[in-house]
Amino acid sequence: MVAANGDEINVDGKRLALVCNSAGATIAAVTALKCKLEGGPALKGQLLFCPMTDANFETSSYSEYAEGYLITKNTMKWFWDNHVPDLAPLRSVARRSTAIVAHDQSRAARTTIEKNNNTFQE
């Protein structure tokens, strides 16, 4: 683990951040949340480009942008099915697994999300 063994690879293990894109951004968000909830290394921040942020396909944005864009509602369902194959019983876990929908973000790393040329900071 980099935080515990940073000296061995010439990295400051106390100044860690996560930067990822797309599916990797979703994994980074899960990792940051797990660090917070399970007492993992303190992260200085995370920069997420186009993370998948919700497994609920009945939202207004999923309906509004369902067709006519590079990634459709059905494509997003395909991505979720591949990330979490049995989504129905795991929906609550999938929803909790991203920093966007986590209920308690009070101790989470500072987050910047870039999505569709819009930047959001928490």
N, C-alpha and C positions, 0 to 999 in steps of 0.2 A: 504494500500500500504506500503510495507516494507521501501521504501525510506523515507516516511513521518512519519512513526510510529516505526522506528527501536528501539527507546528507550524502548518501551513497550514490545518488545520481545528480548531485549538484543543483538541487531544487529546494527552495524554501517551502517546506511542508506546512507552514503556517499562513501562507499567502496563496491559497488555491482558488481557482475559479473554473467554471465550466462554460465552454463555448461550443455550441453544436447546431446542426441544421436538420430540419424535417424529422424523420424518425429518431435520429440521434438527439435532437432537441427534446423530444418526448422522454427519451431515456435519461437525459441530463436532468430534466425536471423531476423525474422519479428519484433519481440519485440524490438530488438536493433535498427533497422532502424526506427521504430515508435518513440522510445525514442528520437532519433536524430532529426527527422523531426517535431515532435510535442512538443518539449521542455520537454520531460519526464526526469526522473532522469538520471544523467550522469553515464554511466557504465564504470568501470575500464577495462573491457575486456569481451571476450566471447570465450569459447572453444567449438567447434562444431565437433562432431563425425558423419561422413557420412550424412551431410545434403543433402536434395534434392535441387539442386541449379539452375535448369533451366527446364522450362516447354516446351521448344522447342525440340521436338523429332526428328528433322531433322539435328541435329549437327553431326559432324564426330565421336564424342565419343559414342553417342547413336547408330550410325550405326556400329561402330567397335566392340562394346561390347554388341550388341543386343542379342546374344545367347551364350550359353556355360558357363554362370556364374550363381551364385545363384540367382541374381536379373537380370531379362531380361528386354529388352526394353518394352515388353508388361506388365510386372509386374510394371514397373515405370509408365506406362500409367494408370494402375489400381490405383496405389497410388495417382497420381494427380487427377484422377476422383473422388476419395474419399475425398481428401483434398479440391478440388475446383470442385464441380460436373458439373457446366456449364463452362468449361474451355475456350471455344471459346471467349465469350465476356469479360472474365476476364483475358485473357492471358497477357495483359499489366500490370495489377495489380499483377498477379502471378509472372511475371518476375521482377517487381520492388520490390517484397516483400522479396527478399533475398539479403543479403549484397554482395554476389558474383557478382550480375548483376546490382546492384544499380549504377547509373551514378556518383553520388557525394558521395564519402566515406570519404571526408576530415574531417568530425567531428564524424565519427563512432568510436565506441569502438575498441580498439586493438583486433584483431581476430586471433585465431589459429584454423585451420581446419585440422582434421585428416581424411583422406579418403584413403582406400586401402593401408595402411601402408606408406602413403606419408603425410608429414606435410607441410601445407602452412600457412604463416603468413602474415598479412596485417598490 
